[in-house]
């Protein structure tokens, strides 16, 4: 196995582990805090997923061109 495949496998494992951790944490969190918890986790995921964030921003800038400012595109991607 080459390094790229190993790195991808490790990344997928930790992604799965994070997903399962959130799943079990949500079972313990009272329902009224569920949306707050989800917002925090999604913000953390957005900060950690640099590659996907860049792809999203590139696609939004292609779709909207100069119609929307960069700040608004970042807000949409968030």
ChimeraX commands (.cxc) that place a marker at each C-alpha (Angstrom):
marker #1 position 0.00,0.00,0.00 radius 0.5
marker #1 position 1.42,3.39,-0.85 radius 0.5
marker #1 position 1.51,6.35,1.55 radius 0.5
marker #1 position -1.41,8.16,-0.07 radius 0.5
marker #1 position -3.75,5.17,0.38 radius 0.5
marker #1 position -2.61,4.68,3.97 radius 0.5
marker #1 position -3.18,8.35,4.76 radius 0.5
marker #1 position -6.63,8.23,3.16 radius 0.5
marker #1 position -7.54,5.09,5.14 radius 0.5
marker #1 position -6.41,6.67,8.40 radius 0.5
marker #1 position -8.38,9.82,7.60 radius 0.5
marker #1 position -11.51,7.82,6.86 radius 0.5
marker #1 position -11.10,5.86,10.08 radius 0.5
marker #1 position -10.84,9.03,12.16 radius 0.5
marker #1 position -13.81,10.53,10.27 radius 0.5
marker #1 position -15.85,7.43,11.10 radius 0.5
marker #1 position -14.66,7.57,14.71 radius 0.5
marker #1 position -15.71,11.23,14.99 radius 0.5
marker #1 position -19.10,10.44,13.46 radius 0.5
marker #1 position -19.69,7.59,15.90 radius 0.5
marker #1 position -18.57,9.78,18.81 radius 0.5
marker #1 position -21.08,12.45,17.80 radius 0.5
marker #1 position -23.78,9.83,17.43 radius 0.5
marker #1 position -23.26,8.52,20.95 radius 0.5
marker #1 position -22.83,12.02,22.40 radius 0.5
marker #1 position -26.17,13.05,20.89 radius 0.5
marker #1 position -27.84,10.14,22.63 radius 0.5
marker #1 position -26.61,11.59,25.94 radius 0.5
marker #1 position -27.30,15.29,25.24 radius 0.5
marker #1 position -30.77,16.53,26.18 radius 0.5
marker #1 position -32.95,17.30,23.15 radius 0.5
marker #1 position -32.98,21.07,23.80 radius 0.5
marker #1 position -29.18,21.19,23.34 radius 0.5
marker #1 position -29.09,19.09,20.19 radius 0.5
marker #1 position -29.04,21.98,17.71 radius 0.5
marker #1 position -26.37,23.86,19.67 radius 0.5
marker #1 position -24.24,20.71,19.78 radius 0.5
marker #1 position -24.73,20.15,16.04 radius 0.5
marker #1 position -23.79,23.76,15.24 radius 0.5
marker #1 position -20.58,23.49,17.28 radius 0.5
marker #1 position -19.59,20.17,15.71 radius 0.5
marker #1 position -20.30,21.42,12.19 radius 0.5
marker #1 position -18.23,24.57,12.81 radius 0.5
marker #1 position -15.36,22.43,14.02 radius 0.5
marker #1 position -15.68,20.16,10.99 radius 0.5
marker #1 position -15.71,23.19,8.68 radius 0.5
marker #1 position -12.50,24.49,10.25 radius 0.5
marker #1 position -10.79,21.10,9.97 radius 0.5
marker #1 position -11.88,20.31,6.40 radius 0.5
marker #1 position -9.60,22.80,4.65 radius 0.5
marker #1 position -9.54,20.95,1.35 radius 0.5
marker #1 position -13.32,20.62,1.16 radius 0.5
marker #1 position -13.80,24.23,2.27 radius 0.5
marker #1 position -11.53,25.42,-0.55 radius 0.5
marker #1 position -13.44,23.31,-3.08 radius 0.5
marker #1 position -16.76,24.71,-1.85 radius 0.5
marker #1 position -15.50,28.29,-2.08 radius 0.5
marker #1 position -14.05,27.69,-5.56 radius 0.5
marker #1 position -17.36,26.25,-6.75 radius 0.5
marker #1 position -19.36,29.11,-5.24 radius 0.5
marker #1 position -17.10,31.69,-6.87 radius 0.5
marker #1 position -17.54,29.92,-10.21 radius 0.5
marker #1 position -21.31,29.85,-9.77 radius 0.5
marker #1 position -21.72,33.46,-8.61 radius 0.5
marker #1 position -18.70,35.08,-10.22 radius 0.5
marker #1 position -18.54,38.73,-9.20 radius 0.5
marker #1 position -22.20,38.82,-8.26 radius 0.5
marker #1 position -21.50,38.20,-4.56 radius 0.5
marker #1 position -18.55,39.39,-2.42 radius 0.5
marker #1 position -16.07,36.92,-0.96 radius 0.5
marker #1 position -17.46,37.41,2.58 radius 0.5
marker #1 position -20.94,36.37,1.47 radius 0.5
marker #1 position -19.57,33.29,-0.32 radius 0.5
marker #1 position -17.75,32.29,2.88 radius 0.5
marker #1 position -20.97,32.74,4.83 radius 0.5
marker #1 position -22.85,30.52,2.34 radius 0.5
marker #1 position -20.13,27.84,2.56 radius 0.5
marker #1 position -20.19,27.99,6.35 radius 0.5
marker link #1:1,2 radius 0.2
marker link #1:2,3 radius 0.2
marker link #1:3,4 radius 0.2
marker link #1:4,5 radius 0.2
marker link #1:5,6 radius 0.2
marker link #1:6,7 radius 0.2
marker link #1:7,8 radius 0.2
marker link #1:8,9 radius 0.2
marker link #1:9,10 radius 0.2
marker link #1:10,11 radius 0.2
marker link #1:11,12 radius 0.2
marker link #1:12,13 radius 0.2
marker link #1:13,14 radius 0.2
marker link #1:14,15 radius 0.2
marker link #1:15,16 radius 0.2
marker link #1:16,17 radius 0.2
marker link #1:17,18 radius 0.2
marker link #1:18,19 radius 0.2
marker link #1:19,20 radius 0.2
marker link #1:20,21 radius 0.2
marker link #1:21,22 radius 0.2
marker link #1:22,23 radius 0.2
marker link #1:23,24 radius 0.2
marker link #1:24,25 radius 0.2
marker link #1:25,26 radius 0.2
marker link #1:26,27 radius 0.2
marker link #1:27,28 radius 0.2
marker link #1:28,29 radius 0.2
marker link #1:29,30 radius 0.2
marker link #1:30,31 radius 0.2
marker link #1:31,32 radius 0.2
marker link #1:32,33 radius 0.2
marker link #1:33,34 radius 0.2
marker link #1:34,35 radius 0.2
marker link #1:35,36 radius 0.2
marker link #1:36,37 radius 0.2
marker link #1:37,38 radius 0.2
marker link #1:38,39 radius 0.2
marker link #1:39,40 radius 0.2
marker link #1:40,41 radius 0.2
marker link #1:41,42 radius 0.2
marker link #1:42,43 radius 0.2
marker link #1:43,44 radius 0.2
marker link #1:44,45 radius 0.2
marker link #1:45,46 radius 0.2
marker link #1:46,47 radius 0.2
marker link #1:47,48 radius 0.2
marker link #1:48,49 radius 0.2
marker link #1:49,50 radius 0.2
marker link #1:50,51 radius 0.2
marker link #1:51,52 radius 0.2
marker link #1:52,53 radius 0.2
marker link #1:53,54 radius 0.2
marker link #1:54,55 radius 0.2
marker link #1:55,56 radius 0.2
marker link #1:56,57 radius 0.2
marker link #1:57,58 radius 0.2
marker link #1:58,59 radius 0.2
marker link #1:59,60 radius 0.2
marker link #1:60,61 radius 0.2
marker link #1:61,62 radius 0.2
marker link #1:62,63 radius 0.2
marker link #1:63,64 radius 0.2
marker link #1:64,65 radius 0.2
marker link #1:65,66 radius 0.2
marker link #1:66,67 radius 0.2
marker link #1:67,68 radius 0.2
marker link #1:68,69 radius 0.2
marker link #1:69,70 radius 0.2
marker link #1:70,71 radius 0.2
marker link #1:71,72 radius 0.2
marker link #1:72,73 radius 0.2
marker link #1:73,74 radius 0.2
marker link #1:74,75 radius 0.2
marker link #1:75,76 radius 0.2
marker link #1:76,77 radius 0.2
marker link #1:77,78 radius 0.2
view
